[in-house]
Amino acid sequence: MTKDMNERSDSSSMTTRKSWIRRHPLASVGIAMLVVPALALTLFFTLRPYLSTFDRSGEGDLSYSMPSRNGEYIAELYGVPYGGAAGGVTIWVDVRKTGDADTTSAKSIYRTEFHGNNHLEWENDHTLRIENWSKYTNETVTLNIDEEIYDGRGWACKSWRTTGQYVRCLTPENVKTLK
């Protein structure tokens, strides 16, 4: 009989303690439901500029197009609405070869918020002046279509996906220092 008692006491001392998660399943689920979405949103907004693409060719409504002086290229200005009734419009300028109707071959060179007055003007065969201004702000810039892009948010200049696709990336801060 003493042998049975010793075996029982040895087996009871071998039971392991349950983890906190197993002892508090409802609290664990509740904490996970708060922490996981918060972590996902934090990662999304932190990494968004670094993972963004600059290309939006063919999206939105075509507002304006203008062929280059030699007729080799055509610049197209698109407006992409966002945010519903309280939102705004992002404008994009794409450049493509005139004879190429395929929108996937177009190259996006300009993106920013619409400010009210915009215009495209070719200064020469490879230099495009893009005007976008209002009484309070001016994001007018002149770009070499082969080497430069302009991003009003600056995300294209930070993005890992667009690095190496252009020679120079301009942002509102860069343009102010160039003037």
N, C-alpha and C positions, 0 to 999 in steps of 0.2 A: 503494500500500500504506500509506503513512503516513496517507492520508486515512481508510482503514478503521480504523486503530488509533485515530485521534482520535475517530471516531464512537463506537466501542465504549467508550472511556474516558469520553466525555461521557454516554452512556446509563447506565453503571454508577453514575456519581455522582448520577444523578437518582433512584435508588431511595430510597423513603422508609423510614424505620425503623418497624417494626410497633409498635402500642401495647402496653402492658403486658398488657392483657386478652387480646389475640391471642397474645402470647408465652406466657402462663400460663393456658390455658383452665380447667384443673382447679381451680387455686387461685381463679380468679375465680368459678366456680360455687360452690365451697365457702364463700367469703366471702359471696356473695349469699344462700346458704341460711341463713347465720347472721344476717346483718344485716337482711334483709327481714322475717322473722318477729319479730325483736326490735323493730324499728321499728313494725310493725303492733300488737304487744301494748302497746307504750308509748303509742301514739296511742289505742288502744282504752280503756285504763284512765285516761288523762289526760282524754279527751273524754267519757267515759261519763256523768259527772254533768251535763254541759252539754247532752247530747242525749237524756237520759232523758225518758220520758213518765210522768205521774203516774197515768194512767187504766188501771185493770185491771178494769173493771166486768165482772162475771160470771165471772171466773176464780176458781179455787179452790173450796173447799167452804163453803157457807153455814152459819155457826155459830149466828147469832142474828139476829133481825129484830125491829124495834119500830116501831109506827106513832106519828106525832106526836100531840100532845094533840087537835088539831083534825081529825086523820085525813087531812090534805092530803099529808103526806110519810110515807115509810117509810125507816128507816135499817136497813141490812143489814151485818152483820159477816161477813167472809170470811176464811178461813185458807188461805194458799198455802204448801205445804211446799216446801223447797229443800234441796239438798245430800245427799239420800239418808239413810242411817241415821245419819250423824254430823251432819246438817244441823239445821235448825230450821224455824220457821213465821213467815212474814210475815203480819201481819193488815192488812186493808183495811176501811174503812168507806165504803160507798156510800150516797148519799141520792138517792131518786127520788120522783116523784109517785106517789101510791097507785094511781091508776087506770091507770098506764102500765106494762104488763108488758114493754115493750121495754128490754132491758138496756143498749142503746147510749145511752139518754137518762139513765142514772144518772150522778151526779157523784161522783167519788171525793174525799173530804175528809180522810182519815186513812190513814197508812201507817207501820208500824214493826214491830219484832220482837215476837213474842208473849212475854209475861213470866209467864204462869201464871194470873192472875186478870183477867177483863175483863167489862165490863158497859156497856150503853148506857142513857142516861136523858135524856129530853127535859125541859129546864128551862122552855121555852116553845115556841111554834110554829116558831121559826127558830133556836133555840139547843139544841145537843146536847152532852151531857157524855159523854165516852168515857173509861172507866176501863181501864187496862192497867198492872198493877203486880205486883210480887213483893216478897219480903223485902228485896231488894237494890236494886231500881230501880223508879221510878214514872214512867210516861209518861201520866198522866191529864191530860186537857185538855178545856176547854169551848170549843166553836167555834160561831160564827155560820155556818150552813150556806150562806148566800148570799155571804159575803165572805172566809172564812178556810179555810185548809187546814193540816194538820200533817204533816210528813214527818220521821220519826225519823232518816233518813240526811242530810237537808238537801239532797238532790239536786233536788227540785222547786223549791226556792228559787233554785238556780243555773241551772236548765235554761232554754235559749233557747226551747224548745218550749212551756213553760207560762207564760212571762212574759206578763203582761197578762190571764190567765184568772182571777185572784183579786185581792182587795184586799190581803190580808196572808197571808204564808206564815210559819208557825211551825216552829221546830226545837227540839230539847231545850235548846239554849243560850238561845233567845228566851224560852221558857217559864220557865226558872229566873230570868231577870231580871225577868219580870212578876210573879212570886210575892212 
